[in-house]
Amino acid sequence: MSPIKDFTMRYEALNPESFFSEGDTITGTVTVTLTKDTKVKSLFLKAKGDACVRWTEVNGEDVEMHRATKRYFKVKEYLVSEAFKDTVLPRGVNHFKFSLTIPLVDMPSSFKGRHGKIVYTLEAKLSRSWQWPLRRQCEIMFFSKSLQHLDQVVMYGSVNKDMGIISKREVKMLATVDRRIYSPGDTVSVFVNIHNSSSKQMKPKFSLQQETKYSTGASTKTCDTILCKMVGNKITAKSQEMVSCQLKIPDDTIYTVINSELVSVQYYLKVYLDISFATDPEVVFPLVIAPSSIANVVLGQAVETNPAGASGGPS
């Protein structure tokens, strides 16, 4: 019968969302509870970050597999060194404090998708002579510092569209988004000024889209998903209207990923006018999805940099 009654690993959270970033230190405790004095070969903690993508493509009778992997880092700390032949741990509860620092290098945020994933893990391994080692592993949420340096509070976009060669009537649209960075569950506020000098009716439409790209270097697969969309009231001919829209970001939306050669996850807010028998004029805003603690800090810094009334925009 094994003398190991319990083997657990716990780490301490640094923020409400329990995520880590480059340069952060993971601290915690490994606990080994024994029913008698026990010889241990080694005990260590390991943290690592890995990415992989994989998908297949069928072309007639041929099936082609696309696959790539990437290791971002691996760090290890021995709690019981393997340099000694055997270390005797006493009966009862044995606590081992650990401290692992994530390298201060640019790495992408955690991600899990249909064709790939970026995963950061923490693992404790207990080894004894002539016994199968015991492992305890858990995933840690990672958020990249590359997404923590945004300074724009309000974004503007405009488009003009000619509606006829002879009449020279046109449609003008100016769209405004209250900020660039959001968190899952937040609401995006959009305001649109539409000047329709044409004889056509049209409807404003709003769409929040997620674009995920998987890449092996030699091949790329793109997946587009509409997270939410809304349709505004009809804009009559020869009129001017101010339209507003509130789009709620789904609570389970994953964070933006922009600094990985294998996976890219980006978000776009598309504002466009649905005009019959005409190309729809549109304005597209790139958005960033981040943990709320990061979004609030970035927004606060942006407000300090651009206090009320100081932000510039189209007149």
N, C-alpha and C positions, 0 to 999 in steps of 0.2 A: 504494500500500500504506500502511495506517495506521501512523503512527509510535508509536502507543500499544501497547506490548507487553503491559502488564498494568495493570489498574485494580481495586483491591480496597479493602474497607472492613472494619475490625474494631473491636469495642468491648469494654471491660473489664467483666467481671461483678462485681457487688457482693456476691453471696451464692451459696451452693451451688446454688440453683434458678435463678440468673441472672434474677431478676425486679427490676423497678424500681417505685417508688412516687412519690406526689406529693412534689415538692421535691428528688428525687434528681437527681444530675448524671451524665449519660452521657459518658464519656470514651473516646477511642479514636484510631485512626489511619487516614487514607486514604493509600494508596500508589499513585503513578502511575509506571510504568516506561516510559521512552521510548527509542526507537532513535536519536533525533536531537533536537536542540533544536527545541522546538515552541511555537507561539503558542497560548495558551489565552485564551478570552474570559472564562470564570468557572469557579469550582469552589466548590460549597457543600454543606453538610450540612443536612438537614431532618428533624425529628422531629414526628410528629403522631399524634393519636388520633381514630378515627372509629368510629361505630356505625351499623348499618343493620339493618332488619327487612323481611321481604317474604314474603307468602304470598297464595294465591288461594283464593277460596271459590266453589263452584258451586251456584247455586240455580236448578234447572230448566235453562233455556237461557241463563241469565245467568251470566257469569263476572266476579267482582269481584276486583280487585287491591288489596291493602293494602300500603302501603309507607311507610317513614319513615327519615330519616337524621339523624345528629347529629354535629357536630364538637366534640370536647372541647378540643383545643389544637393549635397549630402553632407551632414555633419554628425559626429558621433561623440558621445561622452561615456567613459567607463565608470560605473558605480562600484563594481568589484572587478579589479584588474585581472586579465588573463595571464599577466606576467608571472603570477604566482601559480604553483602547481594546483593547489586547492585552497579555498578560503572557507572556514567554518562559520556559518551563521548560527547564532544561538536560537534556541526554541523560543517561540512567541512571535511578537510583532516586530518586524524590522522595517524602519522607514529610511528611504534614501532620497535626499533632495537632489534635484538636477537643474541645470541651467544650460540651455542651448541657444546660441545666437544665430539668427538667420543672416546669411551673407548680405552685405550692402551692395547688391548688384541688381540691375533692372530685371524683374521677372513678372510674368503675367498673372492676373487674378485667377482664382479657382474657377473651374468650369466643368460642366457635364452636359453633353449633348448626344444627339443620335449617332454621330459618326466619330466622336472623339471626346477626350476629357483632359483637363489639367488638374492634377490632384497633388495635394501636399499632405504628408502623413507623418505621424509620430509613432515610433515603435519601441517597446521595451522587450529585451530578449534575455532570458535566464537560461544559462547552460550548466549542465552537470555531466560528469564523466559517465559514459555508457548509458545515457538517458536521452530521450528526445527533448530538445530545447522547448521551453515555454515562451510564447510570444503574446503580447498584448499590443494591439494596433488601433489607432483611431485617426480619422481625417481632421485636419485643422483648416479652417477657412482662411484663405489668403487674399488680400486686396493690394494691388500694385500702387506704389507711391507715384507712378507716372501719371495717374489720373487725379492727383490731389493738387494740381497747380492750374486751376482755371480761374479766370478773372473777369468774365463777362456776365453781367447781371441780366441785361435785356438784349434780345436778338431781334434784328429787323430783316425783312426780306420783301422785295417788291418785284412786280412784273407788269409789263404793258403788252397788250396784244391787239394788233389791227384786225378788225372784223370785216373789212371790205376794201377792195382796190380802188373803187370809184368813190364811195362815200367817205372813206378814211375814218370811219367811226372806230373807236377803240374801247377796250376794257382795261382799267387800271386796278391793280390789287396791291395793297400794302399790308403785310402780315407782321404781327409782333408776338413774341413768346416771352413770358415773364423771366425766364432764366434758362441756362443751358444744362445744369446738373440736377438730377432728381434721384429719388430713392424708390424702391418698390412700394406701391401703395400711395405714392404722391399723386397729386392732380396737376396736370399741365394746363395752364391758362393761355388761350390763344385769342388774339383780337385782330380782326381783319376789316380794313376799310376798302370797300368795293365801289368803284365809280364806273358804272355801266352806261356809256353814251351810245351804245348800239341799240338795234331794234330787237335783239334776242333776249330771251329769258335764260336764267342760269341758276344753278344751285352750288353753294359753297360746300366742300367736303373736306373732311379731316381724317387722317389715317396715321396711326403710330405703328411703325414697322421695325422688325428685328431682322438684321441681315447677318447670317452666320456663314463664315467661310472656313473650309477645311483644306489644308494644303500639305502636299508631300514634297513640294519643291518642283517636281515634274508635272504634277497634276493638281487641279483645284476643283472642289465641289462647293457650290453655294446653295444655301437654304434660306428662303425668305418667308417670314411669318408676319401676318398682320395681328398685332396684339389687341388693338381696339380701333374703332372707326365711328364717325358720326356724320350726319347729313344735316345741313342748315336749311332754313326756310328759303323759298324761291326769291331770287332777285329779279324784279320786273325790269322791262326795257326802259332805257333813258331814266335811270334813277341812281341814287347814291345811298349805300347802306353801311352801317357799322355792325359787324357780326362778331359775337363772342362764342367760345366753345370751351368746355371743360372735359378733358380726357383723363380718366383715371388709369394709372399704370398698374397692371395686375400685381398682386402681392407676391407672386412667385417668380417675378421677372428676375433673370440672372444679371449679374453685373457686367459692365462693358469690359471687353478684352481687346486691346489694341497693340500690344507689344509682344506678340508671339508669332513665330514664323509658321506654326502649325495651325493655330486657331485664331480667328478674328470674330468678335461679336460687337456689332455697332447698331445704333438706333437712330431712326430718322422720323421726324414729324413732317408729313406731307400735307400741305394746304393747297387745294386746287379748286378751280371752278369747272363744273360739269356743264359744258355747252354743246347742245345738239349740233351735229354735222360740223364740228370744228375741233381743232386740237386744244385740249384743256390747258390753260395757263396754270402754272404751279410754282410754289415756293417750297423748298425743302430745308429743314433745320436739322443739323446733326445734334443729337442729345447724348448725354452721358448718364448712365445708371450706376449709382454707387451706394454704399452703406449710408444710412441717415446721419451718422456721426461725422462722416467725411463731407457729405453734402452740406450740412449745416455750417461746418467750419469754412468751407470754400465760399459759400454764400455770404457768410459774415465778413470774410476778408474782402470779397468783391464789393460789398456795400460800403465798407470803410474806404476802399480805393475810389469808388464812384458814388459819393453821397447823393441823396435825393436832389434832383435838379441838375446834377453835374454830368449825367450820362448823355452822350450825344446820340443822335439818330436822324433819319431823314425828316425833313420838314415838309 
